[in-house]
Amino acid sequence: MKENVASATVFTLLLFLNTCLLNGQLPPGKPEIFKCRSPNKETFTCWWRPGTDGGLPTNYSLTYHREGETLMHECPDYITGGPNSCHFGKQYTSMWRTYIMMVNATNQMGS
């Protein structure tokens, strides 16, 4: 009986993976923040490299919190720095504070 359940589980998993791979639909690859720059020491912009899109439209969101805080915030400005970027204007920056950032990629298959 256990062998039948195990076989059915493996078959179902392989069928699911095969269907996803044949359709070219997978969760997106992991994006990577590769550069942050502060030209005037008051504002800054960070850029990321997207991972693979999994064959589906993929949305990216950058979230952050300041060191010592737990409340997460979303990027205030995805436009100013161009594609795959987040810009922090004066009202979002604090001197001598460390920002912990994460970029999340999400499509129909997951994130």
N, CA, C and O atoms as a MOPAC input file, in Angstrom:
PM7 MOZYME 1SCF
protein

 N      0.82100 1    -1.20000 1     0.00000 1
 C      0.00000 1     0.00000 1     0.00000 1
 C      0.86100 1     1.25800 1     0.00000 1
 O      0.58400 1     2.20400 1    -0.73700 1
 N      1.92800 1     1.26800 1     0.84500 1
 C      2.81700 1     2.43100 1     0.90100 1
 C      3.48800 1     2.67500 1    -0.44100 1
 O      3.70300 1     3.82100 1    -0.83300 1
 N      3.82400 1     1.58000 1    -1.15700 1
 C      4.46700 1     1.72900 1    -2.45900 1
 C      3.52700 1     2.40600 1    -3.45800 1
 O      3.96800 1     3.21300 1    -4.27500 1
 N      2.23400 1     2.07900 1    -3.39400 1
 C      1.26500 1     2.69600 1    -4.30500 1
 C      1.13300 1     4.19300 1    -4.04000 1
 O      1.06200 1     4.98900 1    -4.97600 1
 N      1.09900 1     4.57300 1    -2.76200 1
 C      0.99400 1     5.99100 1    -2.40800 1
 C      2.25000 1     6.73000 1    -2.85300 1
 O      2.16000 1     7.81800 1    -3.42200 1
 N      3.41600 1     6.15100 1    -2.60000 1
 C      4.67800 1     6.76900 1    -2.99300 1
 C      4.75500 1     6.89800 1    -4.51400 1
 O      5.17900 1     7.93100 1    -5.03200 1
 N      4.34400 1     5.84500 1    -5.22900 1
 C      4.37300 1     5.87700 1    -6.69600 1
 C      3.42200 1     6.93500 1    -7.23700 1
 O      3.75800 1     7.66200 1    -8.17200 1
 N      2.23800 1     7.01800 1    -6.64900 1
 C      1.26400 1     8.01000 1    -7.09200 1
 C      1.77100 1     9.42200 1    -6.82500 1
 O      1.57700 1    10.31500 1    -7.65000 1
 N      2.41700 1     9.63100 1    -5.68400 1
 C      2.96200 1    10.94400 1    -5.34200 1
 C      4.06400 1    11.34100 1    -6.31400 1
 O      4.08500 1    12.47100 1    -6.80200 1
 N      4.96700 1    10.43200 1    -6.59400 1
 C      6.06300 1    10.70600 1    -7.52700 1
 C      5.49900 1    10.98100 1    -8.92000 1
 O      5.93200 1    11.91700 1    -9.59200 1
 N      4.54000 1    10.17400 1    -9.35200 1
 C      3.92900 1    10.37600 1   -10.67100 1
 C      3.27800 1    11.75100 1   -10.77400 1
 O      3.44600 1    12.45200 1   -11.77200 1
 N      2.53200 1    12.13400 1    -9.73500 1
 C      1.85700 1    13.43600 1    -9.72700 1
 C      2.86600 1    14.57300 1    -9.78500 1
 O      2.67900 1    15.54100 1   -10.52200 1
 N      3.93500 1    14.45400 1    -9.00700 1
 C      4.97300 1    15.48600 1    -9.00600 1
 C      5.63700 1    15.59800 1   -10.37100 1
 O      5.83200 1    16.70100 1   -10.88100 1
 N      5.98500 1    14.46200 1   -10.96200 1
 C      6.61300 1    14.48700 1   -12.28400 1
 C      5.67200 1    15.04900 1   -13.34500 1
 O      6.10400 1    15.78500 1   -14.23200 1
 N      4.40100 1    14.70900 1   -13.25700 1
 C      3.42100 1    15.23700 1   -14.20400 1
 C      3.32500 1    16.75200 1   -14.08400 1
 O      3.28700 1    17.46000 1   -15.09100 1
 N      3.28400 1    17.25000 1   -12.84500 1
 C      3.22000 1    18.68900 1   -12.61100 1
 C      4.46000 1    19.38300 1   -13.17400 1
 O      4.34500 1    20.37700 1   -13.89100 1
 N      5.63900 1    18.86200 1   -12.85200 1
 C      6.88500 1    19.46800 1   -13.33700 1
 C      6.96600 1    19.43100 1   -14.85400 1
 O      7.38100 1    20.40500 1   -15.48200 1
 N      6.57000 1    18.30900 1   -15.44300 1
 C      6.60600 1    18.17600 1   -16.89400 1
 C      5.66800 1    19.19000 1   -17.54700 1
 O      6.03400 1    19.82900 1   -18.53300 1
 N      4.48300 1    19.33400 1   -17.00900 1
 C      3.52000 1    20.29600 1   -17.55000 1
 C      4.06900 1    21.70600 1   -17.46200 1
 O      3.98100 1    22.47100 1   -18.42300 1
 N      4.63500 1    22.05300 1   -16.31600 1
 C      5.20400 1    23.39700 1   -16.14500 1
 C      6.35800 1    23.63000 1   -17.10700 1
 O      6.44300 1    24.68500 1   -17.73500 1
 N      7.24900 1    22.64600 1   -17.22500 1
 C      8.41000 1    22.81200 1   -18.09200 1
 C      8.00900 1    22.88300 1   -19.56100 1
 O      8.58100 1    23.66700 1   -20.31900 1
 N      7.03800 1    22.08000 1   -19.96900 1
 C      6.60100 1    22.11200 1   -21.35700 1
 C      5.96500 1    23.44800 1   -21.69700 1
 O      6.12600 1    23.94700 1   -22.81100 1
 N      5.25600 1    24.02300 1   -20.76300 1
 C      4.63400 1    25.32800 1   -20.99600 1
 C      5.62400 1    26.46700 1   -20.79500 1
 O      5.31300 1    27.61700 1   -21.10200 1
 N      6.80000 1    26.16300 1   -20.28700 1
 C      7.79700 1    27.19900 1   -20.03400 1
 C      7.41100 1    28.11300 1   -18.89200 1
 O      7.87700 1    29.25100 1   -18.82300 1
 N      6.57400 1    27.63800 1   -18.00300 1
 C      6.10100 1    28.46400 1   -16.90500 1
 C      6.70100 1    27.99100 1   -15.59100 1
 O      6.44100 1    26.87600 1   -15.13900 1
 N      7.49000 1    28.83800 1   -14.99700 1
 C      8.16000 1    28.53700 1   -13.74300 1
 C      8.11500 1    29.77100 1   -12.84700 1
 O      7.88100 1    30.87900 1   -13.33100 1
 N      8.33500 1    29.59100 1   -11.55400 1
 C      8.50400 1    30.77600 1   -10.70200 1
 C      9.71000 1    31.57800 1   -11.18700 1
 O     10.61700 1    31.01100 1   -11.79600 1
 N      9.73900 1    32.87600 1   -10.93000 1
 C     10.86000 1    33.69700 1   -11.39800 1
 C     12.15300 1    33.35800 1   -10.66000 1
 O     12.14200 1    32.84300 1    -9.54300 1
 N     13.27000 1    33.66800 1   -11.32800 1
 C     14.56900 1    33.51700 1   -10.68900 1
 C     14.79900 1    34.63500 1    -9.67800 1
 O     14.07100 1    35.62800 1    -9.65500 1
 N     15.80400 1    34.46200 1    -8.85800 1
 C     16.09700 1    35.41700 1    -7.79200 1
 C     16.76800 1    36.68000 1    -8.34600 1
 O     17.81900 1    36.59400 1    -8.98100 1
 N     16.16700 1    37.85200 1    -8.10700 1
 C     16.82900 1    39.09700 1    -8.51300 1
 C     17.97200 1    39.42300 1    -7.54800 1
 O     18.04100 1    38.89000 1    -6.44100 1
 N     18.86100 1    40.31000 1    -7.99300 1
 C     20.04100 1    40.65000 1    -7.19300 1
 C     20.28300 1    42.16100 1    -7.21200 1
 O     20.41300 1    42.75900 1    -8.28000 1
 N     20.34200 1    42.76900 1    -6.03600 1
 C     20.70900 1    44.18600 1    -5.95300 1
 C     22.20800 1    44.27500 1    -6.23900 1
 O     23.01000 1    43.63500 1    -5.55900 1
 N     22.58300 1    45.06400 1    -7.24000 1
 C     23.99500 1    45.11200 1    -7.61300 1
 C     24.65100 1    46.46400 1    -7.39500 1
 O     25.87600 1    46.57200 1    -7.45800 1
 N     23.84600 1    47.51500 1    -7.13600 1
 C     24.47800 1    48.82600 1    -7.00200 1
 C     23.53200 1    49.78300 1    -6.30400 1
 O     22.33300 1    49.80800 1    -6.58300 1
 N     24.08100 1    50.56600 1    -5.39600 1
 C     23.36400 1    51.69300 1    -4.80800 1
 C     24.28300 1    52.90400 1    -4.91300 1
 O     25.49800 1    52.78700 1    -4.75500 1
 N     23.69900 1    54.06000 1    -5.18000 1
 C     24.52000 1    55.26300 1    -5.38400 1
 C     23.82600 1    56.47100 1    -4.77800 1
 O     22.61000 1    56.63600 1    -4.88300 1
 N     24.63700 1    57.31500 1    -4.13600 1
 C     24.13300 1    58.55300 1    -3.55400 1
 C     24.98700 1    59.71000 1    -4.06900 1
 O     26.00700 1    60.04300 1    -3.46700 1
 N     24.57700 1    60.32100 1    -5.17600 1
 C     25.40900 1    61.37000 1    -5.77400 1
 C     25.50300 1    62.63800 1    -4.92900 1
 O     26.49700 1    63.35900 1    -5.01400 1
 N     24.49200 1    62.92100 1    -4.12000 1
 C     24.49700 1    64.17100 1    -3.36000 1
 C     24.52400 1    63.95900 1    -1.84600 1
 O     24.41200 1    64.91700 1    -1.08100 1
 N     24.67000 1    62.72800 1    -1.42100 1
 C     24.73700 1    62.36400 1     0.00900 1
 C     23.43600 1    62.65200 1     0.76700 1
 O     23.41000 1    62.60600 1     1.99700 1
 N     22.35900 1    62.94900 1     0.03200 1
 C     21.05800 1    63.18100 1     0.67000 1
 C     19.99300 1    62.21800 1     0.16800 1
 O     19.06300 1    61.87800 1     0.89900 1
 N     20.12900 1    61.78600 1    -1.06500 1
 C     19.20300 1    60.83000 1    -1.66000 1
 C     20.02600 1    59.66400 1    -2.18400 1
 O     21.24500 1    59.77300 1    -2.31600 1
 N     19.36800 1    58.55100 1    -2.48300 1
 C     20.10500 1    57.45700 1    -3.11900 1
 C     19.16400 1    56.60400 1    -3.95500 1
 O     17.94600 1    56.61200 1    -3.77800 1
 N     19.77800 1    55.86900 1    -4.87400 1
 C     19.06500 1    54.96200 1    -5.76700 1
 C     19.77900 1    53.62600 1    -5.74900 1
 O     21.00800 1    53.56500 1    -5.73100 1
 N     18.99500 1    52.55200 1    -5.75600 1
 C     19.54800 1    51.20200 1    -5.85900 1
 C     18.96900 1    50.53100 1    -7.10800 1
 O     17.81300 1    50.75300 1    -7.46800 1
 N     19.79200 1    49.71300 1    -7.75800 1
 C     19.39200 1    48.99200 1    -8.95700 1
 C     19.55500 1    47.49700 1    -8.72800 1
 O     20.43300 1    47.06800 1    -7.98000 1
 N     18.70100 1    46.70300 1    -9.38000 1
 C     18.81400 1    45.25400 1    -9.29200 1
 C     18.79500 1    44.63900 1   -10.68300 1
 O     18.28700 1    45.21700 1   -11.64400 1
 N     19.37700 1    43.43000 1   -10.75000 1
 C     19.32300 1    42.61200 1   -11.96000 1
 C     18.18800 1    41.61000 1   -11.75500 1
 O     18.18900 1    40.86800 1   -10.77300 1
 N     17.22800 1    41.58400 1   -12.66900 1
 C     16.16400 1    40.60000 1   -12.52100 1
 C     16.70100 1    39.19800 1   -12.78800 1
 O     17.65100 1    39.02200 1   -13.55100 1
 N     16.09300 1    38.21800 1   -12.16400 1
 C     16.40000 1    36.82700 1   -12.48800 1
 C     15.60700 1    36.43600 1   -13.72400 1
 O     15.04900 1    37.30100 1   -14.39900 1
 N     15.55000 1    35.15800 1   -14.02700 1
 C     14.73400 1    34.69900 1   -15.14100 1
 C     13.27000 1    34.96300 1   -14.83100 1
 O     12.86700 1    34.96600 1   -13.66800 1
 N     12.47300 1    35.18500 1   -15.87200 1
 C     11.07100 1    35.51400 1   -15.63700 1
 C     10.15700 1    34.29400 1   -15.58000 1
 O      8.95700 1    34.43500 1   -15.34200 1
 N     10.70500 1    33.10500 1   -15.79500 1
 C      9.88800 1    31.89200 1   -15.74300 1
 C      8.91500 1    31.78000 1   -16.90000 1
 O      7.99800 1    30.95900 1   -16.85700 1
 N      9.09700 1    32.59800 1   -17.94000 1
 C      8.21600 1    32.54500 1   -19.09800 1
 C      6.89200 1    33.25400 1   -18.88400 1
 O      5.96900 1    33.10100 1   -19.68400 1
 N      6.78800 1    34.02700 1   -17.81500 1
 C      5.54300 1    34.72600 1   -17.48200 1
 C      5.83900 1    36.17800 1   -17.13200 1
 O      6.96800 1    36.51000 1   -16.76900 1
 N      4.83000 1    37.05200 1   -17.23900 1
 C      5.02700 1    38.42600 1   -16.76400 1
 C      5.41100 1    38.40500 1   -15.28500 1
 O      4.78800 1    37.70500 1   -14.48700 1
 N      6.42800 1    39.16800 1   -14.92800 1
 C      6.96100 1    39.15500 1   -13.56700 1
 C      6.94900 1    40.56300 1   -12.99300 1
 O      7.34900 1    41.52000 1   -13.65500 1
 N      6.49000 1    40.67700 1   -11.76600 1
 C      6.48400 1    41.95500 1   -11.05100 1
 C      7.58100 1    41.93300 1    -9.99200 1
 O      7.83800 1    40.90800 1    -9.36100 1
 N      8.21900 1    43.08100 1    -9.81200 1
 C      9.28600 1    43.21100 1    -8.82400 1
 C      8.89000 1    44.24100 1    -7.77400 1
 O      8.29400 1    45.27100 1    -8.09100 1
 N      9.22500 1    43.95500 1    -6.54000 1
 C      8.99200 1    44.92600 1    -5.47100 1
 C     10.20700 1    44.92800 1    -4.55000 1
 O     10.74100 1    43.87700 1    -4.19500 1
 N     10.62800 1    46.12100 1    -4.17600 1
 C     11.72800 1    46.26300 1    -3.23900 1
 C     11.13000 1    46.67400 1    -1.89500 1
 O     10.38300 1    47.64900 1    -1.80600 1
 N     11.46700 1    45.92200 1    -0.86200 1
 C     11.05300 1    46.28100 1     0.49200 1
 C     12.31000 1    46.52700 1     1.31600 1
 O     13.38200 1    46.00100 1     1.01700 1
 N     12.15800 1    47.33400 1     2.35400 1
 C     13.31800 1    47.67200 1     3.17600 1
 C     12.86900 1    48.01100 1     4.59300 1
 O     11.70300 1    48.30600 1     4.85700 1
 N     13.83800 1    47.95600 1     5.47900 1
 C     13.66900 1    48.52600 1     6.81700 1
 C     15.02000 1    49.06300 1     7.25000 1
 O     16.06200 1    48.64200 1     6.74700 1
 N     14.98900 1    49.98600 1     8.17600 1
 C     16.23600 1    50.54600 1     8.69000 1
 C     16.72100 1    49.67700 1     9.84100 1
 O     15.92700 1    49.10400 1    10.58600 1
 N     18.02700 1    49.59100 1     9.96900 1
 C     18.61500 1    48.79400 1    11.04700 1
 C     18.03500 1    49.23100 1    12.38600 1
 O     17.94000 1    50.42400 1    12.67300 1
 N     17.65300 1    48.26000 1    13.19300 1
 C     17.07700 1    48.54900 1    14.49300 1
 C     15.56000 1    48.67000 1    14.46900 1
 O     14.93200 1    48.76700 1    15.52300 1
 N     14.96500 1    48.66500 1    13.28500 1
 C     13.51600 1    48.73000 1    13.14100 1
 C     13.00700 1    47.40800 1    12.58800 1
 O     13.76200 1    46.65500 1    11.97200 1
 N     11.73600 1    47.12700 1    12.80800 1
 C     11.15200 1    45.90000 1    12.26500 1
 C     10.09500 1    46.17500 1    11.19400 1
 O      9.77100 1    45.28500 1    10.40800 1
 N      9.56200 1    47.37700 1    11.15400 1
 C      8.52100 1    47.72400 1    10.19000 1
 C      9.09600 1    47.77300 1     8.78000 1
 O     10.03900 1    48.51800 1     8.51200 1
 N      8.52100 1    46.97400 1     7.87600 1
 C      8.96800 1    46.94500 1     6.48100 1
 C      8.22300 1    48.01700 1     5.68000 1
 O      7.04700 1    48.29400 1     5.91700 1
 N      8.94400 1    48.60700 1     4.72900 1
 C      8.37900 1    49.62400 1     3.84700 1
 C      8.62200 1    49.18400 1     2.40800 1
 O      9.56800 1    48.44800 1     2.12800 1
 N      7.76300 1    49.63800 1     1.49700 1
 C      8.00500 1    49.37200 1     0.08300 1
 C      8.70700 1    50.56800 1    -0.53700 1
 O      8.58600 1    51.69900 1    -0.06700 1
 N      9.43700 1    50.29100 1    -1.59300 1
 C     10.15100 1    51.33800 1    -2.33300 1
 C      9.24200 1    52.53700 1    -2.56800 1
 O      8.10900 1    52.37400 1    -3.02000 1
 N      9.72200 1    53.73400 1    -2.26900 1
 C      8.89100 1    54.91900 1    -2.46100 1
 C      8.81300 1    55.40400 1    -3.91400 1
 O      7.88200 1    56.13000 1    -4.26300 1
 N      9.77400 1    55.01500 1    -4.77300 1
 C      9.81500 1    55.58100 1    -6.12800 1
 C     10.51200 1    54.59900 1    -7.07100 1
 O     11.73700 1    54.47900 1    -7.05800 1
 N      9.72200 1    53.90000 1    -7.88600 1
 C     10.27600 1    52.96200 1    -8.86800 1
 C     10.57400 1    53.64300 1   -10.20800 1
 O     11.05400 1    52.97600 1   -11.12600 1
 N     10.31200 1    54.92000 1   -10.35000 1
 C     10.39300 1    55.59900 1   -11.65000 1
 C     11.70000 1    56.37300 1   -11.85100 1
 O     12.35200 1    56.22100 1   -12.88400 1
 N     12.08500 1    57.19300 1   -10.88300 1
 C     13.18700 1    58.15000 1   -11.04500 1
 C     14.49300 1    57.51000 1   -11.50300 1
 O     15.18000 1    58.07500 1   -12.35300 1
 N     14.85200 1    56.35500 1   -10.96800 1
 C     16.12700 1    55.72000 1   -11.30100 1
 C     16.11000 1    54.88100 1   -12.55900 1
 O     17.14200 1    54.33200 1   -12.94600 1
 N     14.95000 1    54.76800 1   -13.21500 1
 C     14.84600 1    53.96100 1   -14.42900 1
 C     14.41500 1    52.53300 1   -14.11900 1
 O     14.02500 1    52.22400 1   -12.99300 1
 N     14.48800 1    51.66600 1   -15.12500 1
 C     14.04000 1    50.27900 1   -14.95100 1
 C     14.82400 1    49.55700 1   -13.84700 1
 O     16.01700 1    49.79400 1   -13.66100 1
 N     14.14600 1    48.69300 1   -13.13800 1
 C     14.76000 1    47.85800 1   -12.09500 1
 C     15.51100 1    48.69100 1   -11.06000 1
 O     16.66700 1    48.41400 1   -10.74000 1
 N     14.83700 1    49.71000 1   -10.54700 1
 C     15.48200 1    50.57600 1    -9.56800 1
 C     14.49500 1    51.04500 1    -8.51400 1
 O     13.27700 1    50.95700 1    -8.67600 1
 N     15.06700 1    51.54600 1    -7.42800 1
 C     14.28600 1    52.19100 1    -6.37500 1
 C     15.04100 1    53.45000 1    -5.95800 1
 O     16.23100 1    53.40500 1    -5.64800 1
 N     14.32700 1    54.56400 1    -5.95600 1
 C     14.92600 1    55.83900 1    -5.56900 1
 C     14.36400 1    56.27900 1    -4.22200 1
 O     13.15900 1    56.20800 1    -3.98000 1
 N     15.25900 1    56.73300 1    -3.35400 1
 C     14.88400 1    57.22400 1    -2.03500 1
 C     15.14300 1    58.72200 1    -1.98500 1
 O     16.29500 1    59.15500 1    -1.94100 1
 N     14.07100 1    59.51600 1    -1.99100 1
 C     14.19300 1    60.96400 1    -1.87500 1
 C     14.52100 1    61.36600 1    -0.44500 1
 O     14.56300 1    60.52100 1     0.44900 1
 N     14.75200 1    62.66000 1    -0.23000 1
 C     15.16000 1    63.18300 1     1.08200 1
 C     14.23100 1    62.75700 1     2.21300 1
 O     14.69100 1    62.48300 1     3.32100 1
 N     12.93900 1    62.69900 1     1.94700 1
 C     11.99200 1    62.37500 1     3.01200 1
 C     12.07700 1    60.90200 1     3.45000 1
 O     11.48000 1    60.52200 1     4.45700 1
 N     12.82000 1    60.07100 1     2.69400 1
 C     12.94300 1    58.65100 1     3.03000 1
 C     14.34000 1    58.26200 1     3.50100 1
 O     14.60000 1    57.08500 1     3.75500 1
 N     15.22900 1    59.22000 1     3.61900 1
 C     16.60400 1    58.88400 1     4.00200 1
 C     16.94800 1    59.43900 1     5.37900 1
 O     16.42500 1    60.46100 1     5.82200 1
 N     17.84100 1    58.72200 1     6.02400 1
 C     18.38400 1    59.14800 1     7.31800 1
 C     19.89500 1    58.96800 1     7.25500 1
 O     20.38700 1    57.90500 1     6.87600 1
 N     20.61300 1    59.99200 1     7.62100 1
 C     22.08000 1    59.91000 1     7.58700 1
 C     22.58000 1    58.86800 1     8.58100 1
 O     22.03900 1    58.72600 1     9.67700 1
 N     23.60600 1    58.15400 1     8.18600 1
 C     24.29700 1    57.18700 1     9.02200 1
 C     23.40200 1    56.05400 1     9.50600 1
 O     23.63800 1    55.48100 1    10.56900 1
 N     22.37200 1    55.73200 1     8.72300 1
 C     21.50100 1    54.59600 1     9.03700 1
 C     21.72100 1    53.51300 1     7.98800 1
 O     21.87100 1    53.81000 1     6.80300 1
 N     21.74100 1    52.28200 1     8.41900 1
 C     21.86700 1    51.15700 1     7.50400 1
 C     20.47500 1    50.72600 1     7.04900 1
 O     19.56600 1    50.56800 1     7.86400 1
 N     20.32000 1    50.53900 1     5.74500 1
 C     19.06400 1    50.08700 1     5.16300 1
 C     19.20700 1    48.61900 1     4.77500 1
 O     20.16300 1    48.24700 1     4.09500 1
 N     18.28100 1    47.80100 1     5.19500 1
 C     18.26300 1    46.38200 1     4.82500 1
 C     17.18600 1    46.24200 1     3.75300 1
 O     16.01200 1    46.51500 1     4.00500 1
 N     17.59400 1    45.81300 1     2.54800 1
 C     16.69300 1    45.77400 1     1.39900 1
 C     16.59000 1    44.37200 1     0.83200 1
 O     17.51100 1    43.56100 1     0.93200 1
 N     15.41900 1    44.11200 1     0.22400 1
 C     15.18100 1    42.84300 1    -0.44400 1
 C     14.30400 1    43.10900 1    -1.66600 1
 O     13.31500 1    43.83800 1    -1.58600 1
 N     14.67800 1    42.51200 1    -2.79000 1
 C     13.85000 1    42.59500 1    -3.98500 1
 C     13.15100 1    41.25200 1    -4.15600 1
 O     13.78400 1    40.19900 1    -4.09800 1
 N     11.84900 1    41.30100 1    -4.36700 1
 C     11.06300 1    40.09700 1    -4.55000 1
 C     10.49600 1    40.08400 1    -5.96800 1
 O      9.94100 1    41.07900 1    -6.43400 1
 N     10.64200 1    38.94800 1    -6.64700 1
 C     10.08300 1    38.76200 1    -7.98300 1
 C      8.88400 1    37.82600 1    -7.85400 1
 O      8.97400 1    36.78500 1    -7.20400 1
 N      7.76800 1    38.19200 1    -8.46800 1
 C      6.55800 1    37.38100 1    -8.37300 1
 C      5.92300 1    37.23600 1    -9.74600 1
 O      5.77700 1    38.21400 1   -10.47900 1
 N      5.54300 1    36.00200 1   -10.09200 1
 C      4.72800 1    35.76800 1   -11.27800 1
 C      3.61700 1    34.78600 1   -10.91100 1
 O      3.43900 1    34.45000 1    -9.74000 1
 N      2.88300 1    34.33600 1   -11.90100 1
 C      1.72900 1    33.47400 1   -11.67500 1
 C      2.10600 1    32.14800 1   -11.00500 1
 O      1.26500 1    31.52800 1   -10.35400 1
 N      3.34200 1    31.71400 1   -11.15500 1
 C      3.78000 1    30.42600 1   -10.60000 1
 C      4.37400 1    30.55100 1    -9.20000 1
 O      4.60600 1    29.53400 1    -8.54600 1
 N      4.62500 1    31.76600 1    -8.72300 1
 C      5.18000 1    31.92900 1    -7.37500 1
 C      6.12600 1    33.09300 1    -7.29100 1
 O      6.09800 1    34.00500 1    -8.11700 1
 N      6.97400 1    33.04800 1    -6.26700 1
 C      7.94400 1    34.13100 1    -6.08200 1
 C      9.25900 1    33.56900 1    -5.57900 1
 O     10.20800 1    34.32200 1    -5.35900 1

